Amino acid sequence: MIFKEFVLKNFGKFSNKRIQLKEGINLIYGENESGKSTVHGFIKGMLFGMDRGRGRAAYKDDFSRFEPWENSGYYEGNLEFQVENRSFLLSRAFDKEHKGAKLVSLDDHEVLSVEDGDLEILLEELTEDVYENTISIKQLGIETNQNLANRFSNYATSYYMTGEGDIDLTKALSFLKERRREEGKKIDSNIEEKARKREQIESEMSYIWRERQALKEEREVLELEIKKIEKKQEEVPYVVKKSKWRIHPVEGIMFLIFVLGALILPPRPWNYPLAIVIALICIIYSWNRLKTEKRQENIKEDLEDKEKNLQKMRWEHQHLEEDLQDKQVQYMNLQERLENFNELSESHIQQKEKIKGIEIAENTLINLSRRMRQSLEKELNQKTGEILSVITEGKYSKVFLDESLNLSILTEDKIVPLNQLSRGCIEQIYFSLRMAATMIMQREEYPFILDDTFAYFDERRLEKVLEWLAKNKRQVILFTCQKREEEILKKNGISYHKVEL
């Protein structure tokens, strides 16, 4: 990528300010408060956009910092750049009313879409974090942060798996973690649902069990009653069949003959007492006969009632047995369902397998990242040392980086941490790290932007840095408020393009 022209239509202190750039070293000179940092902020804003912060943060963000001094409702700029011999014009409006971006190919006038990611495709792996930690160095901001270490881990994993550097390890692990959490929630939800259904089944089983017990008790009581009635039926004497007459007319005639015979045949005076005795005997016989027959009728009626009750009880007993059988079947079905709950369902097994697969994927990504990172760290250490050796003319040539890209210097005698080195040496080490990181991780070579970066460099090491940049970087944009960079460039015959603000 090559920047060809900046047009600050209305940005900070500038209005319709054009800055043309070339390949090689572009020296943008300006005294303090001439707008160098504004142009530097313009580059980032054009590439990645700017949003106004909220609350107190809004007073310190880049949007407010570079807001136009005049006519703030008109907050725009253009950036012309080249990628693989194709030229593009990027236009942005930052103010709320006109906010938006347009991207046009200057070769065939094709209109591209920033919203759909066409600009990101052109920038490839250049994200805002990568921009801040590699190709863009602000005043006193040469040190990198944890984002570069994360990006390096992403690159290591991606390169190992695909040969490219497009996978975001942090996002991939976050995605897998979220998937694992979702599957875990599904399992928890299934467990809760099973527990709820199990509790419901156990409640139904308990209710049916109580109903069964009540039916059994009712059946036992009924069986006792049936046995009592049957026993009483066995104890009842034989009942004579009821006749048409309570006292038969023949019996009445015979009673009358006996009484008359007693009056006529025996001599007097014995005939009258005898007739009276015979009459009493007939009366007593008839009365006993009537009483016995009445008692037998009552017994028969009582037996008939008990027989009806017995039939009713037997019918009830039969229905109780049927209800008990139904309850037994229901209870056994519920018991079978309850036992099935103790077995893992197919979906539960699949979810367990998914979680296991996700955990394997997570561990694989981490292990691959670690293995490839160790390999790339050696390369990063080597390239950083090579660049540092050129800058320091061989004084320091070996560096050591840990997983967070914290740096130490390796001398012949010991490891020297950065806090024991001078500020100038520390900045030279971080400069070397940035250069090495871009050489390893970026397929596309981007312009390198330096904003008064060399304040702590002595003349000799600044000379070596400029020589290295001229030799190894396709385009460098060097903001400075001093003359010494230009003097060194002239002294060493290094060509450059100068822009004065």
C-alpha positions as CSV (number, residue, x, y, z in Angstrom):
1,M,0.0,0.0,0.0
2,I,1.2,3.5,-0.9
3,F,-0.4,6.8,0.3
4,K,-0.6,9.2,-2.6
5,E,-2.5,12.2,-1.3
6,F,-4.2,13.5,1.8
7,V,-6.9,16.2,1.4
8,L,-8.0,17.6,4.8
9,K,-11.1,19.3,3.6
10,N,-12.1,20.5,7.1
11,F,-10.2,18.7,9.8
12,G,-8.7,20.3,12.9
13,K,-7.0,23.5,12.0
14,F,-6.8,22.7,8.3
15,S,-9.3,23.6,5.5
16,N,-8.7,22.2,2.0
17,K,-5.1,21.2,2.9
18,R,-3.5,19.0,0.3
19,I,-0.5,16.8,1.1
20,Q,1.0,14.8,-1.8
21,L,3.2,11.9,-1.0
22,K,5.7,9.7,-2.9
23,E,7.4,6.4,-2.4
24,G,10.5,6.3,-0.1
25,I,10.9,8.7,2.8
26,N,8.4,11.6,3.0
27,L,9.6,14.2,5.5
28,I,6.7,16.3,6.8
29,Y,8.2,19.2,8.6
30,G,6.5,21.6,10.9
31,E,7.2,23.6,14.0
32,N,5.3,22.9,17.2
33,E,1.5,23.3,16.8
34,S,1.8,23.4,13.1
35,G,-0.6,20.4,12.8
36,K,1.7,17.3,12.5
37,S,-0.3,15.3,15.0
38,T,-3.5,16.4,13.3
39,V,-2.3,15.0,10.0
40,H,-1.2,11.8,11.8
41,G,-4.7,11.6,13.4
42,F,-6.2,12.2,10.0
43,I,-4.6,9.1,8.5
44,K,-6.0,6.9,11.3
45,G,-9.4,8.5,11.0
46,M,-9.6,8.0,7.3
47,L,-8.6,4.3,7.5
48,F,-10.7,3.3,10.5
49,G,-13.3,6.1,11.0
50,M,-13.9,8.1,14.2
51,D,-16.9,8.1,16.5
52,R,-17.6,10.6,19.2
53,G,-17.2,9.2,22.7
54,R,-19.9,9.3,25.4
55,G,-19.9,11.2,28.7
56,R,-16.6,12.5,29.9
57,A,-14.6,10.5,27.4
58,A,-16.1,12.6,24.6
59,Y,-13.9,15.6,25.7
60,K,-10.7,13.6,25.2
61,D,-11.3,11.4,22.2
62,D,-9.9,11.9,18.7
63,F,-13.2,13.0,17.4
64,S,-13.3,16.0,19.7
65,R,-9.5,16.6,19.4
66,F,-9.5,16.9,15.6
67,E,-12.9,18.6,15.3
68,P,-12.7,21.5,12.8
69,W,-11.9,24.8,14.3
70,E,-14.4,26.5,12.0
71,N,-17.7,25.2,10.7
72,S,-17.8,22.0,12.8
73,G,-20.8,20.7,10.9
74,Y,-18.5,20.1,7.9
75,Y,-16.0,17.5,9.0
76,E,-14.5,15.7,6.0
77,G,-11.4,14.5,4.2
78,N,-10.1,12.4,1.2
79,L,-7.4,9.8,1.1
80,E,-5.9,8.6,-2.2
81,F,-3.9,5.4,-2.0
82,Q,-2.6,2.6,-4.1
83,V,-2.8,-1.2,-3.6
84,E,-1.2,-3.6,-6.0
85,N,-1.0,-0.9,-8.8
86,R,-4.6,0.0,-8.4
87,S,-5.5,3.5,-7.2
88,F,-8.4,4.2,-4.9
89,L,-10.1,7.3,-3.5
90,L,-11.5,7.1,0.0
91,S,-13.8,9.9,1.2
92,R,-15.2,10.2,4.7
93,A,-17.5,12.6,6.5
94,F,-17.2,12.5,10.3
95,D,-19.9,14.8,11.5
96,K,-23.2,13.3,12.6
97,E,-25.4,14.8,9.9
98,H,-23.3,13.7,6.9
99,K,-21.4,10.7,8.5
100,G,-20.4,8.1,6.0
101,A,-17.6,6.8,3.7
102,K,-17.2,6.3,0.0
103,L,-14.6,4.2,-1.8
104,V,-14.0,4.5,-5.6
105,S,-11.5,2.8,-7.8
106,L,-9.8,5.5,-9.9
107,D,-8.8,3.1,-12.6
108,D,-12.3,2.0,-13.7
109,H,-14.5,4.3,-11.5
110,E,-16.0,1.3,-9.8
111,V,-17.9,2.3,-6.7
112,L,-17.0,0.0,-3.7
113,S,-18.8,-0.4,-0.4
114,V,-17.1,0.5,2.9
115,E,-20.1,-0.8,4.8
116,D,-19.9,-4.2,3.1
117,G,-16.2,-4.6,4.0
118,D,-14.5,-3.7,0.7
119,L,-12.1,-1.4,2.5
120,E,-11.2,-4.1,5.0
121,I,-10.4,-6.4,2.1
122,L,-8.0,-3.8,0.7
123,L,-6.4,-3.3,4.1
124,E,-6.2,-7.1,4.6
125,E,-4.9,-7.8,8.1
126,L,-4.4,-4.2,9.0
127,T,-6.8,-3.6,11.9
128,E,-6.8,-0.6,14.2
129,D,-4.9,-2.5,16.9
130,V,-2.3,-3.7,14.4
131,Y,-1.9,-0.2,13.0
132,E,-1.3,1.3,16.5
133,N,1.2,-1.4,17.4
134,T,3.2,-1.7,14.2
135,I,3.2,0.9,11.4
136,S,2.1,3.9,13.4
137,I,4.2,5.5,16.1
138,K,3.0,8.5,18.0
139,Q,5.1,10.9,20.0
140,L,6.6,9.0,23.0
141,G,4.4,6.0,22.0
142,I,6.9,3.6,20.5
143,E,6.2,0.9,23.1
144,T,3.7,-1.8,22.1
145,N,0.8,-3.2,24.2
146,Q,-0.9,-6.5,24.9
147,N,-2.9,-6.2,21.7
148,L,0.3,-6.9,19.6
149,A,0.9,-10.1,21.7
150,N,-2.7,-11.2,21.1
151,R,-2.3,-10.5,17.4
152,F,0.9,-12.5,17.3
153,S,-0.8,-15.4,18.9
154,N,-3.6,-15.2,16.3
155,Y,-1.1,-15.1,13.5
156,A,0.8,-18.0,14.9
157,T,-2.3,-20.2,15.1
158,S,-3.6,-19.1,11.7
159,Y,-0.3,-19.6,10.0
160,Y,0.0,-23.1,11.4
161,M,-3.5,-24.1,10.4
162,T,-3.9,-22.3,7.0
163,G,-0.6,-20.8,6.0
164,E,-2.2,-17.4,6.4
165,G,-2.7,-15.0,9.2
166,D,-6.4,-14.3,9.1
167,I,-7.7,-16.3,12.1
168,D,-8.4,-14.3,15.3
169,L,-7.4,-16.7,18.1
170,T,-9.0,-14.7,20.8
171,K,-12.3,-14.5,19.0
172,A,-12.1,-18.2,18.0
173,L,-11.5,-19.2,21.6
174,S,-14.2,-16.8,22.8
175,F,-16.6,-18.3,20.2
176,L,-15.7,-21.9,21.3
177,K,-16.1,-20.9,24.9
178,E,-19.5,-19.4,24.2
179,R,-20.6,-22.5,22.3
180,R,-19.4,-24.7,25.2
181,R,-21.4,-22.4,27.6
182,E,-24.5,-22.7,25.3
183,E,-24.2,-26.5,25.2
184,G,-23.8,-26.6,29.0
185,K,-26.9,-24.5,29.4
186,K,-28.8,-26.9,27.1
187,I,-27.6,-29.8,29.3
188,D,-28.5,-27.9,32.5
189,S,-31.9,-27.1,30.9
190,N,-32.4,-30.8,30.0
191,I,-31.4,-31.9,33.5
192,E,-33.9,-29.4,35.0
193,E,-36.6,-30.5,32.6
194,K,-35.9,-34.1,33.5
195,A,-35.9,-33.3,37.2
196,R,-39.2,-31.5,36.8
197,K,-40.8,-34.4,34.8
198,R,-39.3,-36.9,37.3
199,E,-40.8,-34.9,40.2
200,Q,-44.2,-34.8,38.3
201,I,-44.1,-38.6,37.7
202,E,-43.1,-39.3,41.3
203,S,-46.0,-37.1,42.4
204,E,-48.4,-39.0,40.1
205,M,-47.0,-42.3,41.4
206,S,-47.5,-41.2,45.0
207,Y,-51.1,-40.2,44.3
208,I,-51.8,-43.5,42.5
209,W,-50.2,-45.4,45.3
210,R,-52.4,-43.7,47.9
211,E,-55.5,-44.4,45.7
212,R,-54.4,-48.1,45.5
213,Q,-54.1,-48.3,49.2
214,A,-57.5,-46.7,49.7
215,L,-59.0,-49.2,47.2
216,K,-57.3,-52.1,49.0
217,E,-58.7,-51.0,52.3
218,E,-62.1,-50.5,50.8
219,R,-61.9,-54.0,49.3
220,E,-60.9,-55.6,52.6
221,V,-63.9,-53.9,54.3
222,L,-66.2,-55.0,51.6
223,E,-64.9,-58.6,51.7
224,L,-65.5,-58.8,55.4
225,E,-69.1,-57.6,54.9
226,I,-69.6,-60.2,52.2
227,K,-68.3,-62.9,54.4
228,K,-70.6,-61.8,57.3
229,I,-73.7,-61.9,55.0
230,E,-72.8,-65.3,53.6
231,K,-72.3,-66.7,57.0
232,K,-75.7,-65.4,58.2
233,Q,-77.3,-66.9,55.1
234,E,-75.8,-70.3,56.1
235,E,-77.3,-70.0,59.6
236,V,-80.9,-69.2,58.5
237,P,-83.3,-72.3,58.9
238,Y,-85.2,-73.7,55.9
239,V,-88.2,-71.6,55.0
240,V,-91.4,-73.3,54.2
241,K,-93.0,-72.3,51.0
242,K,-95.7,-69.8,51.6
243,S,-99.2,-71.3,51.0
244,K,-102.3,-69.6,49.7
245,W,-104.1,-69.8,53.1
246,R,-102.7,-68.9,56.4
247,I,-105.2,-71.4,58.0
248,H,-106.5,-73.9,55.5
249,P,-110.4,-74.2,55.3
250,V,-110.1,-77.9,55.9
251,E,-108.2,-77.2,59.1
252,G,-111.0,-74.8,60.2
253,I,-113.7,-77.4,59.5
254,M,-111.8,-80.0,61.4
255,F,-111.4,-77.6,64.3
256,L,-115.1,-77.0,64.2
257,I,-116.0,-80.8,64.1
258,F,-113.6,-81.4,67.1
259,V,-115.3,-78.7,69.2
260,L,-118.9,-79.8,68.2
261,G,-117.9,-83.5,68.8
262,A,-116.7,-82.5,72.3
263,L,-120.0,-80.9,73.0
264,I,-122.2,-83.7,71.7
265,L,-120.5,-87.0,72.3
266,P,-119.2,-86.8,75.8
267,P,-121.7,-87.0,78.7
268,R,-122.7,-84.0,80.6
269,P,-121.3,-82.1,82.4
270,W,-117.9,-83.1,81.0
271,N,-118.7,-82.1,77.4
272,Y,-118.5,-78.3,78.0
273,P,-115.0,-78.2,79.6
274,L,-113.7,-80.6,77.0
275,A,-115.2,-78.5,74.2
276,I,-113.5,-75.4,75.8
277,V,-110.1,-77.2,76.1
278,I,-110.3,-78.4,72.5
279,A,-111.3,-74.9,71.3
280,L,-108.3,-73.4,73.2
281,I,-106.0,-75.9,71.7
282,C,-107.2,-75.0,68.2
283,I,-106.9,-71.4,68.9
284,I,-103.3,-71.8,70.2
285,Y,-102.4,-73.9,67.3
286,S,-103.7,-71.3,64.8
287,W,-102.0,-68.5,66.6
288,N,-98.6,-70.3,66.6
289,R,-99.2,-71.2,63.0
290,L,-99.8,-67.6,62.1
291,K,-96.9,-66.4,64.2
292,T,-94.4,-68.9,62.6
293,E,-95.5,-68.1,59.1
294,K,-95.2,-64.4,59.8
295,R,-91.6,-64.9,61.2
296,Q,-90.7,-67.0,58.2
297,E,-92.0,-64.3,55.9
298,N,-89.9,-61.6,57.7
299,I,-86.9,-63.9,57.5
300,K,-87.4,-64.4,53.8
301,E,-87.8,-60.7,53.2
302,D,-84.7,-60.0,55.2
303,L,-82.8,-62.7,53.3
304,E,-84.0,-61.2,50.0
305,D,-82.7,-57.8,51.1
306,K,-79.4,-59.2,52.1
307,E,-79.1,-61.1,48.9
308,K,-79.6,-57.9,47.0
309,N,-77.0,-56.2,49.2
310,L,-74.7,-59.1,48.6
311,Q,-75.0,-58.9,44.9
312,K,-74.4,-55.1,45.1
313,M,-71.3,-55.7,47.2
314,R,-70.0,-58.3,44.8
315,W,-70.5,-55.9,41.9
316,E,-68.7,-53.2,43.9
317,H,-66.0,-55.7,44.7
318,Q,-65.6,-56.6,41.0
319,H,-65.3,-52.9,40.1
320,L,-62.8,-52.4,42.9
321,E,-60.7,-55.2,41.5
322,E,-60.8,-53.6,38.0
323,D,-59.9,-50.2,39.5
324,L,-57.0,-51.8,41.4
325,Q,-55.8,-53.5,38.2
326,D,-56.0,-50.2,36.3
327,K,-54.1,-48.4,39.1
328,Q,-51.5,-51.1,39.1
329,V,-51.0,-50.8,35.3
330,Q,-50.7,-47.0,35.7
331,Y,-48.2,-47.3,38.5
332,M,-46.1,-49.8,36.6
333,N,-46.1,-47.5,33.5
334,L,-45.0,-44.5,35.6
335,Q,-42.3,-46.7,37.2
336,E,-41.0,-47.6,33.8
337,R,-41.0,-44.0,32.7
338,L,-39.1,-43.1,35.9
339,E,-36.5,-45.8,35.2
340,N,-36.1,-44.4,31.6
341,F,-35.2,-41.0,33.1
342,N,-32.2,-42.6,34.8
343,E,-30.8,-43.5,31.3
344,L,-29.0,-40.8,29.3
345,S,-31.1,-39.6,26.4
346,E,-29.6,-39.5,22.9
347,S,-29.7,-35.7,22.8
348,H,-27.9,-35.6,26.2
349,I,-25.2,-37.9,24.9
350,Q,-24.8,-35.7,21.8
351,Q,-24.6,-32.6,23.8
352,K,-21.9,-34.2,26.0
353,E,-20.0,-35.2,22.8
354,K,-20.3,-31.6,21.5
355,I,-18.9,-30.2,24.7
356,K,-16.1,-32.7,24.5
357,G,-15.4,-31.8,20.9
358,I,-15.4,-28.1,21.7
359,E,-12.9,-28.7,24.5
360,I,-10.7,-30.6,22.2
361,A,-10.9,-27.8,19.7
362,E,-10.0,-25.2,22.3
363,N,-7.0,-27.3,23.6
364,T,-5.9,-27.9,20.0
365,L,-6.0,-24.2,19.1
366,I,-4.1,-23.3,22.3
367,N,-1.5,-26.0,21.8
368,L,-1.1,-25.2,18.1
369,S,-0.8,-21.5,18.9
370,R,1.8,-22.3,21.6
371,R,3.9,-24.5,19.3
372,M,3.8,-22.2,16.3
373,R,4.3,-19.2,18.5
374,Q,7.5,-20.7,19.9
375,S,8.7,-21.2,16.4
376,L,7.7,-17.6,15.3
377,E,9.1,-16.1,18.5
378,K,12.5,-17.5,17.5
379,E,12.1,-15.8,14.1
380,L,10.8,-12.6,15.8
381,N,13.8,-12.6,18.2
382,Q,16.2,-13.1,15.4
383,K,14.8,-10.4,13.1
384,T,14.4,-7.9,16.1
385,G,18.1,-8.7,17.0
386,E,19.2,-8.2,13.4
387,I,17.5,-4.8,13.1
388,L,18.7,-3.7,16.6
389,S,22.3,-4.8,15.7
390,V,22.2,-2.5,12.6
391,I,20.9,0.4,14.7
392,T,23.4,-0.1,17.5
393,E,26.2,-1.0,15.2
394,G,26.6,-4.5,16.7
395,K,26.5,-3.5,20.4
396,Y,23.2,-5.3,21.0
397,S,22.2,-8.1,18.7
398,K,20.2,-10.6,20.8
399,V,16.9,-10.0,22.4
400,F,14.5,-12.2,24.4
401,L,10.7,-11.9,24.2
402,D,8.3,-13.7,26.5
403,E,4.6,-14.6,25.7
404,S,3.5,-11.0,26.3
405,L,6.3,-9.7,24.1
406,N,8.1,-8.2,27.0
407,L,11.7,-7.6,26.0
408,S,15.1,-8.1,27.5
409,I,18.6,-7.7,26.1
410,L,20.9,-10.7,25.9
411,T,24.6,-9.8,26.3
412,E,27.5,-12.2,26.6
413,D,27.3,-12.1,30.4
414,K,23.6,-11.8,31.3
415,I,20.1,-10.9,30.5
416,V,19.5,-7.2,30.9
417,P,15.9,-6.1,31.6
418,L,14.7,-2.9,29.9
419,N,14.4,-0.9,33.1
420,Q,18.2,-1.0,33.3
421,L,18.7,0.6,29.9
422,S,18.5,4.2,28.7
423,R,15.3,5.7,27.3
424,G,16.9,6.0,23.9
425,C,18.0,2.3,23.9
426,I,14.5,1.2,25.0
427,E,12.9,3.1,22.1
428,Q,15.4,1.6,19.6
429,I,14.5,-1.9,20.9
430,Y,10.8,-1.3,20.5
431,F,11.4,0.2,17.1
432,S,13.2,-3.0,16.1
433,L,10.4,-5.1,17.5
434,R,7.8,-3.2,15.4
435,M,9.8,-3.5,12.3
436,A,10.3,-7.2,12.8
437,A,6.6,-7.8,13.6
438,T,5.5,-6.1,10.4
439,M,8.0,-8.1,8.4
440,I,6.7,-11.4,9.8
441,M,3.0,-10.8,10.1
442,Q,2.1,-8.5,7.2
443,R,1.9,-9.9,3.6
444,E,1.1,-6.4,2.3
445,E,3.8,-3.7,3.0
446,Y,2.2,-0.7,4.5
447,P,3.5,2.9,4.8
448,F,5.4,3.4,8.1
449,I,4.3,6.5,10.0
450,L,6.6,8.2,12.6
451,D,5.5,11.2,14.5
452,D,8.6,12.9,16.2
453,T,9.7,9.4,17.2
454,F,13.4,9.9,17.4
455,A,13.7,12.5,20.2
456,Y,15.8,10.2,22.3
457,F,18.0,8.9,19.5
458,D,21.5,10.2,19.2
459,E,22.8,11.4,15.9
460,R,24.7,8.2,15.0
461,R,21.8,5.8,15.8
462,L,19.3,8.1,14.1
463,E,21.5,7.9,11.0
464,K,21.4,4.1,11.1
465,V,17.6,4.0,11.5
466,L,17.1,6.3,8.5
467,E,19.5,4.2,6.4
468,W,17.6,1.1,7.4
469,L,14.2,2.6,6.7
470,A,15.3,3.9,3.3
471,K,16.7,0.4,2.4
472,N,13.8,-1.7,3.8
473,K,10.6,0.3,3.7
474,R,8.7,1.2,0.5
475,Q,7.1,4.3,2.0
476,V,7.9,6.2,5.2
477,I,6.0,9.2,6.5
478,L,8.2,11.0,9.0
479,F,6.7,13.9,11.0
480,T,9.3,16.1,12.6
481,C,9.8,19.5,14.1
482,Q,13.6,19.3,13.9
483,K,16.2,19.8,11.1
484,R,18.5,17.0,12.0
485,E,16.5,14.3,10.1
486,E,16.8,16.3,6.9
487,E,20.5,17.0,7.5
488,I,21.2,13.3,8.0
489,L,19.3,12.4,4.8
490,K,21.2,14.9,2.8
491,K,24.5,13.9,4.4
492,N,24.0,10.3,3.5
493,G,22.6,10.9,0.0
494,I,19.2,9.4,0.9
495,S,16.5,10.7,-1.4
496,Y,13.3,12.1,0.3
497,H,10.2,14.1,-0.4
498,K,9.7,17.1,1.8
499,V,6.3,18.6,2.8
500,E,6.1,21.7,5.0
501,L,3.0,22.4,7.1
